[in-house]
Amino acid sequence: MSTSTVCNIIYSPKNFPDAHSPPLPSETYEVVARHSDTVDELGAALMGATGLFSGWIAKGQKEDILKRLETGEKLSARVLDVDSFVWHAGGGVCWRGHAAVTIAS
């Protein structure tokens, strides 16, 4: 039996140098540890099946997720909801929402 943890997610197309795509509701993503060039720290990223970056687990929750990843657990996240907003600090149009993070089977 697996358990899920609901996490806040955030996506900005300007804060990831590789290929990216906004997170889509009901889609499932692999959760991986990735370095963020924007904030110069390790983060928990949502990555699509084709390797597209689709968002970050928000601060305050990413630390627990990163600990699980360090132990070798395989995690996935199913996006529950997203909405767009304008990040006036230079991020442009961004997305925020929630994802259910579970141990991948």
Helices and strands as residue ranges (DSSP letters): E 4-11, E 28-36, E 41-47, E 53-57, H 62-70, E 75-87, E 92-103
